[in-house]
Amino acid sequence: MRVLVEHLGADMADTVAVGDAAADIPMFECCGTSVCMGSGGEEAKAAADWATTDVDDDGMWNAFSHLGLI
């Protein structure tokens, strides 16, 4: 992620990571904002800046709306 963001001339502080598992925690740690899906494990939810609802319960919509992206 860092390589792509740097290549684009962007700032890591402007990135958003969305995940649902402990394997996503390193991504959460390097991005400016992190969102864990509602179906995610407790470890991932604790590491994220914010937890949204399940995918089946409009989780991506709720996350994007919460972040002011839509």
All heavy atoms as TSV, in Angstrom:
chain	resi	resn	atom	element	x	y	z
A	1	MET	N	N	0.821	-1.183	0.000
A	1	MET	CA	C	0.000	0.000	0.000
A	1	MET	C	C	0.865	1.247	0.000
A	1	MET	O	O	0.557	2.187	-0.706
A	1	MET	CB	C	-0.935	0.005	1.195
A	1	MET	CG	C	-2.048	-1.012	1.095
A	1	MET	SD	S	-3.255	-0.837	2.402
A	1	MET	CE	C	-4.147	0.583	1.834
A	2	ARG	N	N	1.888	1.223	0.826
A	2	ARG	CA	C	2.750	2.411	0.891
A	2	ARG	C	C	3.369	2.746	-0.459
A	2	ARG	O	O	3.437	3.898	-0.842
A	2	ARG	CB	C	3.857	2.214	1.918
A	2	ARG	CG	C	3.412	2.319	3.332
A	2	ARG	CD	C	4.620	2.311	4.274
A	2	ARG	NE	N	4.213	2.097	5.627
A	2	ARG	CZ	C	3.669	3.040	6.399
A	2	ARG	NH1	N	3.466	4.234	5.927
A	2	ARG	NH2	N	3.332	2.763	7.637
A	3	VAL	N	N	3.822	1.708	-1.173
A	3	VAL	CA	C	4.463	1.929	-2.471
A	3	VAL	C	C	3.478	2.587	-3.434
A	3	VAL	O	O	3.821	3.554	-4.117
A	3	VAL	CB	C	5.000	0.601	-3.053
A	3	VAL	CG1	C	5.483	0.773	-4.471
A	3	VAL	CG2	C	6.123	0.065	-2.168
A	4	LEU	N	N	2.255	2.088	-3.488
A	4	LEU	CA	C	1.253	2.659	-4.380
A	4	LEU	C	C	0.915	4.092	-3.987
A	4	LEU	O	O	0.868	4.980	-4.833
A	4	LEU	CB	C	-0.014	1.807	-4.384
A	4	LEU	CG	C	-1.172	2.363	-5.203
A	4	LEU	CD1	C	-0.785	2.509	-6.669
A	4	LEU	CD2	C	-2.401	1.503	-5.041
A	5	VAL	N	N	0.690	4.319	-2.719
A	5	VAL	CA	C	0.329	5.657	-2.248
A	5	VAL	C	C	1.457	6.648	-2.546
A	5	VAL	O	O	1.211	7.758	-3.031
A	5	VAL	CB	C	-0.035	5.633	-0.747
A	5	VAL	CG1	C	-0.167	7.031	-0.173
A	5	VAL	CG2	C	-1.332	4.846	-0.550
A	6	GLU	N	N	2.690	6.234	-2.289
A	6	GLU	CA	C	3.823	7.112	-2.586
A	6	GLU	C	C	3.941	7.348	-4.091
A	6	GLU	O	O	4.218	8.461	-4.527
A	6	GLU	CB	C	5.105	6.525	-2.017
A	6	GLU	CG	C	5.158	6.591	-0.505
A	6	GLU	CD	C	6.310	5.812	0.106
A	6	GLU	OE1	O	7.137	5.249	-0.656
A	6	GLU	OE2	O	6.380	5.758	1.346
A	7	HIS	N	N	3.745	6.299	-4.889
A	7	HIS	CA	C	3.800	6.431	-6.344
A	7	HIS	C	C	2.774	7.446	-6.845
A	7	HIS	O	O	3.032	8.206	-7.776
A	7	HIS	CB	C	3.567	5.072	-7.011
A	7	HIS	CG	C	3.462	5.148	-8.498
A	7	HIS	ND1	N	4.558	5.322	-9.309
A	7	HIS	CD2	C	2.378	5.087	-9.318
A	7	HIS	CE1	C	4.158	5.365	-10.574
A	7	HIS	NE2	N	2.835	5.216	-10.598
A	8	LEU	N	N	1.612	7.464	-6.233
A	8	LEU	CA	C	0.549	8.383	-6.625
A	8	LEU	C	C	0.752	9.792	-6.062
A	8	LEU	O	O	-0.006	10.702	-6.392
A	8	LEU	CB	C	-0.807	7.838	-6.175
A	8	LEU	CG	C	-1.231	6.523	-6.830
A	8	LEU	CD1	C	-2.495	5.983	-6.175
A	8	LEU	CD2	C	-1.437	6.718	-8.327
A	9	GLY	N	N	1.758	9.947	-5.207
A	9	GLY	CA	C	2.013	11.247	-4.599
A	9	GLY	C	C	0.984	11.615	-3.546
A	9	GLY	O	O	0.782	12.785	-3.242
A	10	ALA	N	N	0.346	10.616	-2.990
A	10	ALA	CA	C	-0.675	10.836	-1.965
A	10	ALA	C	C	-0.047	10.708	-0.579
A	10	ALA	O	O	1.132	10.416	-0.435
A	10	ALA	CB	C	-1.808	9.835	-2.145
A	11	ASP	N	N	-0.867	10.913	0.423
A	11	ASP	CA	C	-0.429	10.855	1.814
A	11	ASP	C	C	-1.124	9.675	2.496
A	11	ASP	O	O	-2.346	9.516	2.364
A	11	ASP	CB	C	-0.813	12.161	2.498
A	11	ASP	CG	C	-0.271	12.310	3.895
A	11	ASP	OD1	O	0.090	11.296	4.536
A	11	ASP	OD2	O	-0.214	13.449	4.378
A	12	MET	N	N	-0.380	8.853	3.209
A	12	MET	CA	C	-0.967	7.713	3.922
A	12	MET	C	C	-2.068	8.165	4.878
A	12	MET	O	O	-3.003	7.418	5.147
A	12	MET	CB	C	0.103	6.934	4.684
A	12	MET	CG	C	1.005	6.081	3.813
A	12	MET	SD	S	0.175	4.851	2.784
A	12	MET	CE	C	-0.442	3.710	4.008
A	13	ALA	N	N	-1.983	9.378	5.377
A	13	ALA	CA	C	-3.015	9.888	6.286
A	13	ALA	C	C	-4.372	9.987	5.603
A	13	ALA	O	O	-5.401	10.014	6.272
A	13	ALA	CB	C	-2.596	11.247	6.837
A	14	ASP	N	N	-4.383	10.018	4.279
A	14	ASP	CA	C	-5.628	10.134	3.524
A	14	ASP	C	C	-6.194	8.786	3.084
A	14	ASP	O	O	-7.177	8.742	2.351
A	14	ASP	CB	C	-5.408	11.003	2.284
A	14	ASP	CG	C	-5.046	12.423	2.644
A	14	ASP	OD1	O	-5.514	12.910	3.692
A	14	ASP	OD2	O	-4.288	13.048	1.879
A	15	THR	N	N	-5.593	7.683	3.529
A	15	THR	CA	C	-6.047	6.366	3.108
A	15	THR	C	C	-7.025	5.768	4.117
A	15	THR	O	O	-7.005	6.106	5.298
A	15	THR	CB	C	-4.867	5.401	2.929
A	15	THR	OG1	O	-4.173	5.264	4.168
A	15	THR	CG2	C	-3.909	5.893	1.847
A	16	VAL	N	N	-7.864	4.874	3.602
A	16	VAL	CA	C	-8.836	4.177	4.436
A	16	VAL	C	C	-8.676	2.676	4.207
A	16	VAL	O	O	-8.696	2.217	3.066
A	16	VAL	CB	C	-10.283	4.586	4.095
A	16	VAL	CG1	C	-11.288	3.793	4.925
A	16	VAL	CG2	C	-10.481	6.084	4.293
A	17	ALA	N	N	-8.514	1.935	5.279
A	17	ALA	CA	C	-8.435	0.478	5.218
A	17	ALA	C	C	-9.750	-0.099	5.715
A	17	ALA	O	O	-10.285	0.351	6.722
A	17	ALA	CB	C	-7.298	-0.029	6.086
A	18	VAL	N	N	-10.259	-1.091	5.002
A	18	VAL	CA	C	-11.476	-1.783	5.414
A	18	VAL	C	C	-11.153	-3.271	5.477
A	18	VAL	O	O	-10.627	-3.836	4.516
A	18	VAL	CB	C	-12.635	-1.544	4.430
A	18	VAL	CG1	C	-13.879	-2.297	4.870
A	18	VAL	CG2	C	-12.930	-0.055	4.299
A	19	GLY	N	N	-11.434	-3.893	6.600
A	19	GLY	CA	C	-11.142	-5.307	6.749
A	19	GLY	C	C	-12.045	-5.943	7.779
A	19	GLY	O	O	-12.919	-5.291	8.350
A	20	ASP	N	N	-11.780	-7.248	8.029
A	20	ASP	CA	C	-12.637	-7.956	8.983
A	20	ASP	C	C	-11.911	-9.053	9.752
A	20	ASP	O	O	-12.549	-9.875	10.395
A	20	ASP	CB	C	-13.845	-8.552	8.268
A	20	ASP	CG	C	-13.476	-9.637	7.267
A	20	ASP	OD1	O	-12.274	-9.873	7.047
A	20	ASP	OD2	O	-14.399	-10.248	6.713
A	21	ALA	N	N	-10.590	-9.061	9.686
A	21	ALA	CA	C	-9.859	-10.147	10.336
A	21	ALA	C	C	-8.556	-9.647	10.950
A	21	ALA	O	O	-8.063	-8.574	10.590
A	21	ALA	CB	C	-9.556	-11.241	9.318
A	22	ALA	N	N	-8.002	-10.453	11.833
A	22	ALA	CA	C	-6.727	-10.101	12.459
A	22	ALA	C	C	-5.635	-9.901	11.421
A	22	ALA	O	O	-4.732	-9.081	11.612
A	22	ALA	CB	C	-6.327	-11.175	13.466
A	23	ALA	N	N	-5.733	-10.604	10.294
A	23	ALA	CA	C	-4.744	-10.447	9.229
A	23	ALA	C	C	-4.764	-9.039	8.633
A	23	ALA	O	O	-3.798	-8.619	7.997
A	23	ALA	CB	C	-4.990	-11.471	8.135
A	24	ASP	N	N	-5.835	-8.288	8.851
A	24	ASP	CA	C	-5.955	-6.928	8.327
A	24	ASP	C	C	-5.352	-5.870	9.260
A	24	ASP	O	O	-5.234	-4.706	8.871
A	24	ASP	CB	C	-7.425	-6.583	8.066
A	24	ASP	CG	C	-8.031	-7.460	6.991
A	24	ASP	OD1	O	-7.354	-7.691	5.965
A	24	ASP	OD2	O	-9.181	-7.917	7.177
A	25	ILE	N	N	-4.968	-6.249	10.455
A	25	ILE	CA	C	-4.461	-5.286	11.431
A	25	ILE	C	C	-3.233	-4.530	10.929
A	25	ILE	O	O	-3.174	-3.303	11.097
A	25	ILE	CB	C	-4.231	-5.944	12.807
A	25	ILE	CG1	C	-5.589	-6.355	13.390
A	25	ILE	CG2	C	-3.470	-5.017	13.748
A	25	ILE	CD1	C	-5.520	-7.176	14.662
A	26	PRO	N	N	-2.248	-5.165	10.292
A	26	PRO	CA	C	-1.126	-4.375	9.763
A	26	PRO	C	C	-1.579	-3.305	8.764
A	26	PRO	O	O	-1.028	-2.192	8.740
A	26	PRO	CB	C	-0.234	-5.425	9.093
A	26	PRO	CG	C	-0.528	-6.685	9.835
A	26	PRO	CD	C	-2.005	-6.606	10.139
A	27	MET	N	N	-2.590	-3.605	7.959
A	27	MET	CA	C	-3.141	-2.615	7.038
A	27	MET	C	C	-3.818	-1.496	7.827
A	27	MET	O	O	-3.649	-0.313	7.496
A	27	MET	CB	C	-4.139	-3.283	6.090
A	27	MET	CG	C	-4.798	-2.346	5.116
A	27	MET	SD	S	-5.900	-3.184	3.945
A	27	MET	CE	C	-7.100	-3.970	5.022
A	28	PHE	N	N	-4.561	-1.847	8.863
A	28	PHE	CA	C	-5.186	-0.835	9.718
A	28	PHE	C	C	-4.126	0.112	10.285
A	28	PHE	O	O	-4.338	1.318	10.369
A	28	PHE	CB	C	-5.928	-1.484	10.896
A	28	PHE	CG	C	-7.182	-2.233	10.555
A	28	PHE	CD1	C	-7.806	-2.990	11.527
A	28	PHE	CD2	C	-7.745	-2.197	9.294
A	28	PHE	CE1	C	-8.980	-3.682	11.270
A	28	PHE	CE2	C	-8.917	-2.894	9.008
A	28	PHE	CZ	C	-9.539	-3.635	10.004
A	29	GLU	N	N	-3.007	-0.455	10.693
A	29	GLU	CA	C	-1.955	0.333	11.347
A	29	GLU	C	C	-1.240	1.290	10.404
A	29	GLU	O	O	-0.735	2.314	10.836
A	29	GLU	CB	C	-0.954	-0.599	12.018
A	29	GLU	CG	C	-1.554	-1.341	13.204
A	29	GLU	CD	C	-0.659	-2.432	13.763
A	29	GLU	OE1	O	0.310	-2.837	13.085
A	29	GLU	OE2	O	-0.958	-2.902	14.885
A	30	CYS	N	N	-1.183	0.968	9.113
A	30	CYS	CA	C	-0.452	1.847	8.201
A	30	CYS	C	C	-1.338	2.887	7.536
A	30	CYS	O	O	-0.839	3.873	7.012
A	30	CYS	CB	C	0.331	1.037	7.171
A	30	CYS	SG	S	-0.600	0.408	5.781
A	31	CYS	N	N	-2.648	2.701	7.568
A	31	CYS	CA	C	-3.548	3.642	6.908
A	31	CYS	C	C	-4.018	4.727	7.867
A	31	CYS	O	O	-3.981	4.560	9.078
A	31	CYS	CB	C	-4.747	2.894	6.329
A	31	CYS	SG	S	-4.284	1.864	4.923
A	32	GLY	N	N	-4.474	5.813	7.295
A	32	GLY	CA	C	-4.921	6.944	8.107
A	32	GLY	C	C	-6.160	6.643	8.915
A	32	GLY	O	O	-6.315	7.108	10.041
A	33	THR	N	N	-7.071	5.888	8.346
A	33	THR	CA	C	-8.327	5.525	9.000
A	33	THR	C	C	-8.587	4.049	8.739
A	33	THR	O	O	-8.344	3.570	7.641
A	33	THR	CB	C	-9.500	6.350	8.431
A	33	THR	OG1	O	-9.219	7.738	8.604
A	33	THR	CG2	C	-10.804	6.012	9.125
A	34	SER	N	N	-9.093	3.359	9.742
A	34	SER	CA	C	-9.386	1.938	9.560
A	34	SER	C	C	-10.803	1.626	10.022
A	34	SER	O	O	-11.282	2.163	11.014
A	34	SER	CB	C	-8.382	1.070	10.318
A	34	SER	OG	O	-8.350	1.416	11.688
A	35	VAL	N	N	-11.449	0.766	9.239
A	35	VAL	CA	C	-12.825	0.359	9.510
A	35	VAL	C	C	-12.882	-1.159	9.525
A	35	VAL	O	O	-12.398	-1.813	8.606
A	35	VAL	CB	C	-13.782	0.894	8.413
A	35	VAL	CG1	C	-15.207	0.416	8.661
A	35	VAL	CG2	C	-13.728	2.405	8.323
A	36	CYS	N	N	-13.477	-1.707	10.560
A	36	CYS	CA	C	-13.688	-3.149	10.625
A	36	CYS	C	C	-15.157	-3.428	10.324
A	36	CYS	O	O	-16.051	-2.750	10.851
A	36	CYS	CB	C	-13.336	-3.688	12.010
A	36	CYS	SG	S	-13.438	-5.495	12.109
A	37	MET	N	N	-15.376	-4.406	9.476
A	37	MET	CA	C	-16.744	-4.811	9.163
A	37	MET	C	C	-17.372	-5.456	10.393
A	37	MET	O	O	-16.680	-6.044	11.223
A	37	MET	CB	C	-16.746	-5.796	7.996
A	37	MET	CG	C	-16.176	-5.230	6.706
A	37	MET	SD	S	-16.950	-3.695	6.152
A	37	MET	CE	C	-18.628	-4.243	5.847
A	38	GLY	N	N	-18.671	-5.362	10.500
A	38	GLY	CA	C	-19.396	-5.893	11.655
A	38	GLY	C	C	-19.193	-7.369	11.889
A	38	GLY	O	O	-19.282	-7.842	13.018
A	39	SER	N	N	-18.904	-8.105	10.835
A	39	SER	CA	C	-18.676	-9.544	10.967
A	39	SER	C	C	-17.262	-9.869	11.407
A	39	SER	O	O	-16.924	-11.026	11.608
A	39	SER	CB	C	-18.946	-10.233	9.624
A	39	SER	OG	O	-18.084	-9.690	8.626
A	40	GLY	N	N	-16.449	-8.846	11.571
A	40	GLY	CA	C	-15.049	-9.053	11.942
A	40	GLY	C	C	-14.872	-9.581	13.347
A	40	GLY	O	O	-15.761	-9.454	14.198
A	41	GLY	N	N	-13.705	-10.145	13.581
A	41	GLY	CA	C	-13.387	-10.662	14.898
A	41	GLY	C	C	-13.120	-9.545	15.901
A	41	GLY	O	O	-12.861	-8.395	15.532
A	42	GLU	N	N	-13.180	-9.883	17.154
A	42	GLU	CA	C	-12.990	-8.887	18.222
A	42	GLU	C	C	-11.620	-8.227	18.151
A	42	GLU	O	O	-11.479	-7.029	18.412
A	42	GLU	CB	C	-13.227	-9.524	19.590
A	42	GLU	CG	C	-14.672	-9.919	19.829
A	42	GLU	CD	C	-15.647	-8.765	19.621
A	42	GLU	OE1	O	-15.394	-7.647	20.122
A	42	GLU	OE2	O	-16.662	-8.977	18.934
A	43	GLU	N	N	-10.583	-8.996	17.802
A	43	GLU	CA	C	-9.231	-8.436	17.711
A	43	GLU	C	C	-9.173	-7.375	16.613
A	43	GLU	O	O	-8.598	-6.306	16.808
A	43	GLU	CB	C	-8.223	-9.552	17.430
A	43	GLU	CG	C	-6.789	-9.092	17.486
A	43	GLU	CD	C	-5.797	-10.232	17.258
A	43	GLU	OE1	O	-6.213	-11.361	16.939
A	43	GLU	OE2	O	-4.604	-9.965	17.411
A	44	ALA	N	N	-9.775	-7.639	15.481
A	44	ALA	CA	C	-9.793	-6.672	14.380
A	44	ALA	C	C	-10.618	-5.450	14.749
A	44	ALA	O	O	-10.216	-4.314	14.478
A	44	ALA	CB	C	-10.340	-7.315	13.109
A	45	LYS	N	N	-11.757	-5.663	15.392
A	45	LYS	CA	C	-12.594	-4.532	15.803
A	45	LYS	C	C	-11.857	-3.633	16.790
A	45	LYS	O	O	-11.947	-2.402	16.713
A	45	LYS	CB	C	-13.899	-5.027	16.424
A	45	LYS	CG	C	-14.859	-5.582	15.410
A	45	LYS	CD	C	-16.137	-6.080	16.089
A	45	LYS	CE	C	-17.092	-6.677	15.076
A	45	LYS	NZ	N	-18.290	-7.236	15.697
A	46	ALA	N	N	-11.118	-4.232	17.710
A	46	ALA	CA	C	-10.370	-3.450	18.697
A	46	ALA	C	C	-9.247	-2.643	18.046
A	46	ALA	O	O	-8.914	-1.551	18.511
A	46	ALA	CB	C	-9.809	-4.367	19.775
A	47	ALA	N	N	-8.677	-3.158	16.977
A	47	ALA	CA	C	-7.563	-2.478	16.306
A	47	ALA	C	C	-8.021	-1.379	15.364
A	47	ALA	O	O	-7.256	-0.466	15.053
A	47	ALA	CB	C	-6.729	-3.498	15.540
A	48	ALA	N	N	-9.257	-1.445	14.905
A	48	ALA	CA	C	-9.779	-0.476	13.938
A	48	ALA	C	C	-10.200	0.817	14.633
A	48	ALA	O	O	-10.527	0.835	15.814
A	48	ALA	CB	C	-10.961	-1.076	13.190
A	49	ASP	N	N	-10.211	1.891	13.856
A	49	ASP	CA	C	-10.698	3.168	14.378
A	49	ASP	C	C	-12.204	3.151	14.590
A	49	ASP	O	O	-12.724	3.829	15.467
A	49	ASP	CB	C	-10.362	4.302	13.396
A	49	ASP	CG	C	-8.875	4.510	13.237
A	49	ASP	OD1	O	-8.157	4.503	14.257
A	49	ASP	OD2	O	-8.427	4.675	12.080
A	50	TRP	N	N	-12.882	2.369	13.754
A	50	TRP	CA	C	-14.336	2.339	13.803
A	50	TRP	C	C	-14.827	1.004	13.278
A	50	TRP	O	O	-14.217	0.435	12.375
A	50	TRP	CB	C	-14.893	3.486	12.944
A	50	TRP	CG	C	-16.357	3.686	13.039
A	50	TRP	CD1	C	-17.054	4.128	14.118
A	50	TRP	CD2	C	-17.315	3.449	12.014
A	50	TRP	NE1	N	-18.399	4.178	13.829
A	50	TRP	CE2	C	-18.583	3.763	12.528
A	50	TRP	CE3	C	-17.239	2.991	10.713
A	50	TRP	CZ2	C	-19.748	3.651	11.802
A	50	TRP	CZ3	C	-18.401	2.867	9.970
A	50	TRP	CH2	C	-19.638	3.204	10.513
A	51	ALA	N	N	-15.912	0.505	13.821
A	51	ALA	CA	C	-16.526	-0.735	13.326
A	51	ALA	C	C	-17.892	-0.388	12.750
A	51	ALA	O	O	-18.665	0.340	13.370
A	51	ALA	CB	C	-16.660	-1.759	14.435
A	52	THR	N	N	-18.147	-0.907	11.565
A	52	THR	CA	C	-19.426	-0.692	10.901
A	52	THR	C	C	-20.290	-1.934	11.077
A	52	THR	O	O	-19.936	-2.838	11.827
A	52	THR	CB	C	-19.208	-0.355	9.406
A	52	THR	OG1	O	-20.457	0.018	8.821
A	52	THR	CG2	C	-18.572	-1.495	8.634
A	53	THR	N	N	-21.401	-1.970	10.392
A	53	THR	CA	C	-22.296	-3.119	10.459
A	53	THR	C	C	-21.809	-4.207	9.497
A	53	THR	O	O	-20.864	-4.011	8.739
A	53	THR	CB	C	-23.725	-2.685	10.097
A	53	THR	OG1	O	-23.700	-2.040	8.809
A	53	THR	CG2	C	-24.288	-1.728	11.128
A	54	ASP	N	N	-22.483	-5.351	9.510
A	54	ASP	CA	C	-22.151	-6.449	8.598
A	54	ASP	C	C	-22.361	-6.021	7.140
A	54	ASP	O	O	-23.166	-5.122	6.867
A	54	ASP	CB	C	-23.051	-7.659	8.856
A	54	ASP	CG	C	-22.727	-8.380	10.153
A	54	ASP	OD1	O	-21.691	-8.067	10.774
A	54	ASP	OD2	O	-23.526	-9.251	10.538
A	55	VAL	N	N	-21.679	-6.677	6.245
A	55	VAL	CA	C	-21.844	-6.415	4.815
A	55	VAL	C	C	-23.309	-6.566	4.422
A	55	VAL	O	O	-23.856	-5.742	3.684
A	55	VAL	CB	C	-20.959	-7.361	3.977
A	55	VAL	CG1	C	-21.275	-7.235	2.501
A	55	VAL	CG2	C	-19.493	-7.073	4.228
A	56	ASP	N	N	-23.959	-7.610	4.941
A	56	ASP	CA	C	-25.365	-7.860	4.618
A	56	ASP	C	C	-26.309	-6.828	5.218
A	56	ASP	O	O	-27.485	-6.796	4.877
A	56	ASP	CB	C	-25.784	-9.250	5.092
A	56	ASP	CG	C	-25.084	-10.369	4.340
A	56	ASP	OD1	O	-24.531	-10.098	3.251
A	56	ASP	OD2	O	-25.081	-11.502	4.842
A	57	ASP	N	N	-25.799	-5.999	6.099
A	57	ASP	CA	C	-26.591	-4.955	6.744
A	57	ASP	C	C	-26.071	-3.585	6.321
A	57	ASP	O	O	-25.965	-2.664	7.131
A	57	ASP	CB	C	-26.545	-5.138	8.261
A	57	ASP	CG	C	-27.574	-4.306	8.992
A	57	ASP	OD1	O	-28.585	-3.906	8.380
A	57	ASP	OD2	O	-27.358	-4.037	10.193
A	58	ASP	N	N	-25.694	-3.458	5.043
A	58	ASP	CA	C	-25.217	-2.203	4.456
A	58	ASP	C	C	-23.939	-1.674	5.095
A	58	ASP	O	O	-23.724	-0.465	5.200
A	58	ASP	CB	C	-26.299	-1.115	4.510
A	58	ASP	CG	C	-27.536	-1.476	3.721
A	58	ASP	OD1	O	-27.392	-2.122	2.661
A	58	ASP	OD2	O	-28.649	-1.122	4.154
A	59	GLY	N	N	-23.061	-2.584	5.497
A	59	GLY	CA	C	-21.835	-2.192	6.177
A	59	GLY	C	C	-20.949	-1.255	5.385
A	59	GLY	O	O	-20.425	-0.278	5.928
A	60	MET	N	N	-20.758	-1.524	4.092
A	60	MET	CA	C	-19.915	-0.631	3.294
A	60	MET	C	C	-20.573	0.734	3.131
A	60	MET	O	O	-19.921	1.758	3.249
A	60	MET	CB	C	-19.608	-1.247	1.917
A	60	MET	CG	C	-18.682	-2.444	2.003
A	60	MET	SD	S	-17.070	-2.091	2.755
A	60	MET	CE	C	-16.339	-1.057	1.511
A	61	TRP	N	N	-21.870	0.753	2.874
A	61	TRP	CA	C	-22.599	2.025	2.763
A	61	TRP	C	C	-22.464	2.812	4.071
A	61	TRP	O	O	-22.152	4.005	4.054
A	61	TRP	CB	C	-24.075	1.775	2.454
A	61	TRP	CG	C	-24.886	3.041	2.490
A	61	TRP	CD1	C	-25.548	3.558	3.559
A	61	TRP	CD2	C	-25.065	3.970	1.421
A	61	TRP	NE1	N	-26.139	4.749	3.234
A	61	TRP	CE2	C	-25.858	5.028	1.914
A	61	TRP	CE3	C	-24.645	4.006	0.106
A	61	TRP	CZ2	C	-26.234	6.110	1.129
A	61	TRP	CZ3	C	-25.030	5.077	-0.681
A	61	TRP	CH2	C	-25.818	6.118	-0.163
A	62	ASN	N	N	-22.686	2.153	5.191
A	62	ASN	CA	C	-22.604	2.832	6.483
A	62	ASN	C	C	-21.192	3.358	6.742
A	62	ASN	O	O	-21.030	4.468	7.262
A	62	ASN	CB	C	-23.042	1.895	7.603
A	62	ASN	CG	C	-24.521	1.585	7.527
A	62	ASN	OD1	O	-25.318	2.370	7.044
A	62	ASN	ND2	N	-24.903	0.409	7.998
A	63	ALA	N	N	-20.190	2.589	6.371
A	63	ALA	CA	C	-18.804	3.038	6.567
A	63	ALA	C	C	-18.502	4.244	5.689
A	63	ALA	O	O	-17.958	5.242	6.170
A	63	ALA	CB	C	-17.831	1.901	6.262
A	64	PHE	N	N	-18.841	4.158	4.414
A	64	PHE	CA	C	-18.570	5.281	3.503
A	64	PHE	C	C	-19.339	6.528	3.933
A	64	PHE	O	O	-18.827	7.629	3.867
A	64	PHE	CB	C	-18.933	4.900	2.078
A	64	PHE	CG	C	-17.914	4.029	1.393
A	64	PHE	CD1	C	-17.089	3.154	2.095
A	64	PHE	CD2	C	-17.769	4.062	0.019
A	64	PHE	CE1	C	-16.159	2.353	1.463
A	64	PHE	CE2	C	-16.838	3.262	-0.626
A	64	PHE	CZ	C	-16.030	2.411	0.099
A	65	SER	N	N	-20.567	6.342	4.376
A	65	SER	CA	C	-21.359	7.467	4.845
A	65	SER	C	C	-20.757	8.080	6.111
A	65	SER	O	O	-20.623	9.295	6.217
A	65	SER	CB	C	-22.793	7.005	5.111
A	65	SER	OG	O	-23.596	8.062	5.577
A	66	HIS	N	N	-20.373	7.230	7.055
A	66	HIS	CA	C	-19.759	7.688	8.304
A	66	HIS	C	C	-18.499	8.503	8.039
A	66	HIS	O	O	-18.233	9.501	8.701
A	66	HIS	CB	C	-19.432	6.490	9.191
A	66	HIS	CG	C	-18.670	6.826	10.435
A	66	HIS	ND1	N	-19.277	7.315	11.561
A	66	HIS	CD2	C	-17.343	6.754	10.728
A	66	HIS	CE1	C	-18.371	7.534	12.500
A	66	HIS	NE2	N	-17.190	7.187	12.013
A	67	LEU	N	N	-17.734	8.089	7.029
A	67	LEU	CA	C	-16.475	8.759	6.696
A	67	LEU	C	C	-16.685	9.985	5.794
A	67	LEU	O	O	-15.730	10.666	5.452
A	67	LEU	CB	C	-15.518	7.782	6.029
A	67	LEU	CG	C	-15.070	6.619	6.917
A	67	LEU	CD1	C	-14.324	5.577	6.085
A	67	LEU	CD2	C	-14.208	7.115	8.057
A	68	GLY	N	N	-17.914	10.242	5.403
A	68	GLY	CA	C	-18.198	11.390	4.550
A	68	GLY	C	C	-17.767	11.193	3.106
A	68	GLY	O	O	-17.554	12.159	2.382
A	69	LEU	N	N	-17.653	9.932	2.676
A	69	LEU	CA	C	-17.219	9.647	1.313
A	69	LEU	C	C	-18.394	9.600	0.330
A	69	LEU	O	O	-18.197	9.672	-0.866
A	69	LEU	CB	C	-16.445	8.335	1.270
A	69	LEU	CG	C	-15.175	8.323	2.119
A	69	LEU	CD1	C	-14.558	6.937	2.130
A	69	LEU	CD2	C	-14.174	9.347	1.583
A	70	ILE	N	N	-19.612	9.462	0.865
A	70	ILE	CA	C	-20.824	9.512	0.032
A	70	ILE	C	C	-21.855	10.344	0.739
A	70	ILE	O	O	-21.772	10.590	1.913
A	70	ILE	CB	C	-21.392	8.114	-0.289
A	70	ILE	CG1	C	-21.639	7.319	0.990
A	70	ILE	CG2	C	-20.496	7.376	-1.217
A	70	ILE	CD1	C	-22.346	6.004	0.769
